[in-house]
Amino acid sequence: MTEWTDPDTFAQALERADTKEKGNCFEDFEEGDVIEHDPGLTLTRFGNEQWMSQTLNHDPAYWRTDAAADRGFEEPPIHPDYLTAATLGITVEDLSEKGGYFLGRTDVRFPGTPVYAGTELHVESEVVNCATSSSRPEYGIVSWRTRGKDAETGEVLCSYERTNMIPRREPVATDGSGAAAAEESEDNGPDLPEEFVAPEGGYFEDFVEALEQADDENAAVAYRHERGRTQDDVTVASLPLATLNTAKQHHNVDVMSDSPSGDIVTYGDVTRSTALGHARSDEETWREVGFDDESFHTFVAVGDTVYAFTRVLEADDTASSDEAGTVRFEHIAFNQDDEPVYSGTRTAEIRKRPS
Ligand SMILES: CC(C)(COP(=O)(O)OP(=O)(O)OC[C@H]1O[C@@H](n2cnc3c(N)ncnc32)[C@H](O)[C@@H]1OP(=O)(O)O)[C@@H](O)C(=O)NCCC(=O)NCCSC(=O)C[C@H](O)C(=O)O
């Protein structure tokens, strides 16, 4: 009898065998469905430090006990970026493993923070919207409300609404109106203020002063950050896998060679954390409050370099501590060709200058 490992025999066997599929297609989601995700993850110091080091987030409060105490933490906590990435990673097997691109996310909040190492995450998602893509008949667009909870107490630690493009089993006819609208809107020329102001330093007062100066001069507070992070095997494949993110986009070169990106791509949360790390390196962060209107504009792949640009939108003297004020930023991650790859608004408490 022929050995099944004989190459010709095996090729035929592969052709005739059914594939035990992973993940869900667009047709499998229905608005109102609630999905309890099976995978869980213990948030560890190691996982946190691996994520934060590789994305250049070096805020000492997340690394050193004395710096943590100085910021009112019991010990170096789990960073909200890693918490967000781990919450999303756990959902991928059920929501997006089939290969849909992560388009955006909003209302990212951390009601139960600070979170400390040793906390076990339990995550659930509710399908909030299923829409036809008018430009891509082979995909639908699905949004979920996801909550990452402390598995022991049930307290919600991280919550957000996320949208992905999800492959359909059967393509549908579309009118292409989305693509036409996008083309029309490209006709508008750039509309930028004449002057850009950069804050002198990274304290709350520096942002307030820069906003006041910009207001006087009809300018914007906007600046770029010097650091860049070239994507490598660790950022593209290892970091998402470390959050249990099974999206083939990040680790299966074979499948991805025949996809819109043509290659494995960086997990959106890695791109975002990297840009935020660059921005935070130029400010005195006190606490992260939330993120809104996040969008991923184009792919980031191995060899691409992620840079960051910041626009300061507003500042407010009130915060959870007298030692800080609240600032709202828009952060844009861009690549070596100056193309935006991510954008989103961020609300953060920024330390006031010590008197
Ligand atoms: C994915 C893209 C290649 C699509 O590009 P394009 O075909 O040019 O279309 P649009 O960008 O105009 O968008 C297609 C439709 O999706 C809707 N859309 C776009 N953004 C959002 C959003 N934030 N919320 C809701 N809907 C959104 C548009 O309106 C379009 O709708 P329609 O006209 O009806 O078709 C391109 O966008 C791209 O390359 N994006 C980058 C994607 C990416 O790299 N993401 C991060 C990496 S993938 C990942 O992290 C996966 C993750 O692990 C996971 O599992 O989620």
The ligand as an ORCA input file, in Angstrom:
! r2SCAN-3c Opt
* xyz 0 1
  C      -9.177     47.329      4.973
  C      -8.792     48.325      3.892
  C      -7.900     47.644      2.860
  C     -10.044     48.760      3.196
  O      -9.705     49.770      2.319
  P     -10.728     50.339      1.272
  O     -11.249     49.255      0.423
  O     -10.047     51.508      0.634
  O     -11.958     50.796      2.083
  P     -12.192     51.829      3.256
  O     -10.975     52.070      4.074
  O     -12.893     52.993      2.698
  O     -13.212     51.022      4.163
  C     -13.974     49.932      3.673
  C     -15.333     49.979      4.326
  O     -15.159     49.967      5.755
  C     -15.780     51.120      6.332
  N     -14.956     51.578      7.439
  C     -13.671     51.950      7.385
  N     -13.234     52.309      8.585
  C     -14.293     52.155      9.430
  C     -14.492     52.366     10.813
  N     -13.501     52.819     11.602
  N     -15.710     52.088     11.334
  C     -16.723     51.639     10.563
  N     -16.601     51.393      9.236
  C     -15.406     51.680      8.691
  C     -15.826     52.157      5.205
  O     -16.861     53.074      5.435
  C     -16.069     51.281      4.001
  O     -17.443     50.967      3.932
  P     -18.134     50.693      2.525
  O     -17.903     51.914      1.700
  O     -19.564     50.456      2.843
  O     -17.478     49.487      1.928
  C      -8.099     49.587      4.482
  O      -9.031     50.308      5.282
  C      -6.912     49.245      5.287
  O      -5.890     48.811      4.796
  N      -7.024     49.442      6.596
  C      -5.988     49.052      7.541
  C      -6.455     47.806      8.218
  C      -5.415     47.366      9.204
  O      -4.239     47.307      8.903
  N      -5.846     47.065     10.452
  C      -4.962     46.663     11.492
  C      -4.340     45.329     11.191
  S      -5.485     44.005     11.053
  C      -5.703     43.556     12.721
  O      -5.137     44.138     13.596
  C      -6.631     42.437     12.990
  C      -6.850     42.212     14.463
  O      -5.954     41.268     14.950
  C      -8.241     41.697     14.613
  O      -8.414     40.495     14.604
  O      -9.175     42.518     14.666
*
